Amino acid sequence: MPQPSSPRTLLDKIWDSRCVVAETEDTPGVLYVDLHLIHEVTSPQAFSELDARGIKVRRPDRTYATLDHSTPTLPPDANGKRPYVTREAEEQVSTLQRNCERHGIQLAGWDSSDRGIVHVMAPELGLTQPGQVVVCGDSHTATHGAFGALAFGIGTSEVGHVLATQSLLQRKPKSLRVNVTGALQDGVSAKDMALAVINALGFGGGSGYALEYAGEAVRALDMEGRMTLCNMSIEAGARAGMVAPDEKTIAWLKGRRYAPKDFDAAAAHWLSLRSDEGAVFDKEITIDGAAITPRATWGTTPDASAPIGAPLPAPRNESEQRALDYMRFTANEATTHYPVDVVFIGSCTNGRIADMRAAADIMRGRKVKDGVRVLVVPGSEQVRKEAEAEGLDQVFREAGAEWRLPGCSMCIAMNGDLVAPGQLAVSTSNRNFEGRQGKGARTILASPATAAATAIAGVLTDPRTFVQGASHG
Amino acid sequence: MAEPFTRLTSQTIVVPQASIDTDQIIPARFLTTTTRYGLGKAAFYDWRYDANGAPIADAQLNNVDTKTHKILVAGDNFACGSSREHAPWALLDFGIRAVISTSVADIFTSNALKNGLLPIEVDAATHKHLLERPDATITIDLIDKTLTIGNDKPIYFKVEPFARRCLIDGVSPLEHLLRQVPALEKFERENGLGS
C-alpha cells in the first residue's frame, strides 16, 4: 500500500477508505460495500443460502432491489396479467418480491415509478455516489463508476456474502488508465468511444484491472455518456471502470432523492476523489479521441469493431474466421450493404434519456425501412416518463418503431424479446456473442444514433448521413 | 457449499474455440431459475440441441462421458462475459470439475472456486500440448498445486491461496466473512456509515 504522502490513484483512494481488513498473501482483504443493488435473476439462490443458515440481511438500508431482466416489456392485459415469457420467469419476479418483503429491502417493483434497469435507475435516484463501493450481481455494474465509485459485478455466492455482512473478500485490482485525448468529432458518441477503447484494449486486455477513463474527450462527456463508457469496461475484461468526479457529477446528483443531506460538504469531498498528479498506474494507454468515428462490431466479441463503412480486416486467426462465418460477413468488405432485420434501442448501455433523444433526432419525420422491426425500450420508468413528456414515444411510433416498457429486453433476451435465428440485428446493447439475442441471432453493436439511422436506411448506416440534429448521445 | 477438492485424475474434453463466453456455457433464457441445481442440461445448450430442442447427435458435448472426462480444456479467454454463477453451476452439474485454459475470466474464476470447480491457467506451450491431446489423462493435485499430464513432469499452477484452502477444507468463505462482523461494526461506527 502506498504511503499516505505518495500520489494515489482514484482507485487507491476509494480502496483505502473502504478497506476494513487489509489483504495478506494468504487471505483477501475485507472490502466494505456502500451500496448493494439486487435484481431477480442473480439473487434468489443467495437468499436461499441465507435462509438455510438462518442469517438476516445485515444492512437492508444499503440494499436496493429492482425488477429488470425477466420482466415483459409489453403491458398487462385487461385482467392485469403481465405477459411473462414463462411461469418460471414470473415466479422469479415474485421470489424477489417475497425476499424483499421478508428482509425489509426496498424494491422498485411493478407499481413503482422508480423501476428500471438496475444501472439506469440507481444513478437516477442518486443512490450511486462518488467514493462508494457499489456491487451488484451483474457484470455491467461498472456503469456506476461514471460517478467516481468503485463499482463491479459479483456472482451469486458473493451476493449472499454482501447480504449477510455488507462486505466482500477482495484482492485489490491493478490500475489501468485509459486516456482519450482531443475532442470527439460531431456525430460521434460515447458508445463509439467505448467500442474504440475495447478494440484498443482487446477482449481480455483489461482483465485484472480497474480502468480509469481520463483525458479531454472523457471529461467532455456528459454523465450519461460516461455511464455508457464505464458500462462496457467488462467487455475488455475489466470488472470496474471509473471517471473522476467533477462539476458535472455534482450537478447531476444535486437534488436527487438519495443525495446526501449535507450536499455541499459531500460535494467538496467528492472533488478530492481524483488521481493525484504523478500517481502511478500499472498500465496506461492513450487513444486519439479526435480520430474516433462511428463504429460498429463485425464479429462475435465486442472488441471486434471497425469504423462504419470501412472494409473488414482480414481474419488473423481461426476464431476471427469463425466470427465472420457466423455473422455471414466477408473480409475486406464493408458491412453496410447487408439488410438488417431488427434494430434494438435500449439496455443499461444506451437506454437513458440522452440515448432516446439521439435516436429520436434521427427518426423524427422519417419512416423505418419496410421489413425492419424496431424496438425502443427505455431504461427506466423515469426515462419513459421523460421521453413521453417530450413526445419521443410519438416520434418512434410514427416512424414505425415499437415503444415498450422499461427492462433489459432484447439485450439479454431472457424475457421473450428475441431476435429470430439467422436474423441480423443492430443493437445499442453491449454483447454480440453468438446467440446472445436469441439462438442463431447475429448482432451488430452500435450507438443509438447509428441504430436509428440503420432503422431508416435498412442497412448499417453512419448516422452522420443524417446530419441534422445528430447529438452526443 | 462446494464439495472438497483435493486431487482429481480424469480425462480431458478438448474444446479449442477461443473466447467461449458465458452465453455459450449457459444461454440467458435458462437464467429464470430460482435454484442452482439441475442446470447441467442447459450447459452449452445451443451447441447440443437444435432449434426444436432435439439433441444434436454428432455434437461433441453430447458424446462425452463425464464419469471419465471431468476436465475441460478450452481455448484462450474462457468464460468471458457475464457474472452469472449459473455458468459454473451448469458445468458442475454437467460433470466438469476443472477447466484449463491460458486465461479464464476473473468473475467466472471467483464464482467457480466458490463451488468446487477449479479453473487452471497454463502457459501457451502447455495449452497447445493439451489441445493436441484430447482424452489425455491428467492428475490435478490442489494440495501440491500441480498438474500432471500422463506420466510427464508435474507442472505447477497458481491458485488464489484463500480459495484453495476453502476448496481443500470444503468450507465456505462466508464463514470467514461472518467472523469479521465485529470489525465491520467498528468500521461503520468510525466512518459514520450507520448501522
Chai-1 contact restraints between the chains, C-beta under 6 A:
chainA,res_idxA,chainB,res_idxB,connection_type,confidence,min_distance_angstrom,max_distance_angstrom,comment,restraint_id
A,V20,B,A183,contact,1.0,0.0,6.0,A-B,restraint_1
A,V20,B,L184,contact,1.0,0.0,6.0,A-B,restraint_2
A,V20,B,F187,contact,1.0,0.0,6.0,A-B,restraint_3
A,V21,B,A183,contact,1.0,0.0,6.0,A-B,restraint_4
A,D26,B,P161,contact,1.0,0.0,6.0,A-B,restraint_5
A,T27,B,F162,contact,1.0,0.0,6.0,A-B,restraint_6
A,P28,B,F162,contact,1.0,0.0,6.0,A-B,restraint_7
A,V30,B,Q180,contact,1.0,0.0,6.0,A-B,restraint_8
A,V41,B,L31,contact,1.0,0.0,6.0,A-B,restraint_9
A,P44,B,T34,contact,1.0,0.0,6.0,A-B,restraint_10
A,Q45,B,R36,contact,1.0,0.0,6.0,A-B,restraint_11
A,S70,B,T32,contact,1.0,0.0,6.0,A-B,restraint_12
A,E88,B,T32,contact,1.0,0.0,6.0,A-B,restraint_13
A,A89,B,T32,contact,1.0,0.0,6.0,A-B,restraint_14
A,Q92,B,T32,contact,1.0,0.0,6.0,A-B,restraint_15
A,Q92,B,T34,contact,1.0,0.0,6.0,A-B,restraint_16
A,T95,B,T34,contact,1.0,0.0,6.0,A-B,restraint_17
A,S139,B,S82,contact,1.0,0.0,6.0,A-B,restraint_18
A,S139,B,S83,contact,1.0,0.0,6.0,A-B,restraint_19
A,G153,B,S83,contact,1.0,0.0,6.0,A-B,restraint_20
A,G153,B,I107,contact,1.0,0.0,6.0,A-B,restraint_21
A,G155,B,S83,contact,1.0,0.0,6.0,A-B,restraint_22
A,G155,B,E85,contact,1.0,0.0,6.0,A-B,restraint_23
A,G155,B,N111,contact,1.0,0.0,6.0,A-B,restraint_24
A,T156,B,E85,contact,1.0,0.0,6.0,A-B,restraint_25
A,S157,B,K114,contact,1.0,0.0,6.0,A-B,restraint_26
A,H161,B,L174,contact,1.0,0.0,6.0,A-B,restraint_27
A,H161,B,L177,contact,1.0,0.0,6.0,A-B,restraint_28
A,T165,B,L177,contact,1.0,0.0,6.0,A-B,restraint_29
A,S167,B,L184,contact,1.0,0.0,6.0,A-B,restraint_30
A,L169,B,P173,contact,1.0,0.0,6.0,A-B,restraint_31
A,G204,B,N77,contact,1.0,0.0,6.0,A-B,restraint_32
A,G204,B,S103,contact,1.0,0.0,6.0,A-B,restraint_33
A,T301,B,S19,contact,1.0,0.0,6.0,A-B,restraint_34
A,S319,B,A18,contact,1.0,0.0,6.0,A-B,restraint_35
A,I412,B,A28,contact,1.0,0.0,6.0,A-B,restraint_36
A,M414,B,A28,contact,1.0,0.0,6.0,A-B,restraint_37
A,M414,B,R29,contact,1.0,0.0,6.0,A-B,restraint_38
A,M414,B,L31,contact,1.0,0.0,6.0,A-B,restraint_39
A,F433,B,D21,contact,1.0,0.0,6.0,A-B,restraint_40
A,F433,B,D23,contact,1.0,0.0,6.0,A-B,restraint_41
A,G435,B,D46,contact,1.0,0.0,6.0,A-B,restraint_42
A,R436,B,D23,contact,1.0,0.0,6.0,A-B,restraint_43
A,K439,B,D46,contact,1.0,0.0,6.0,A-B,restraint_44
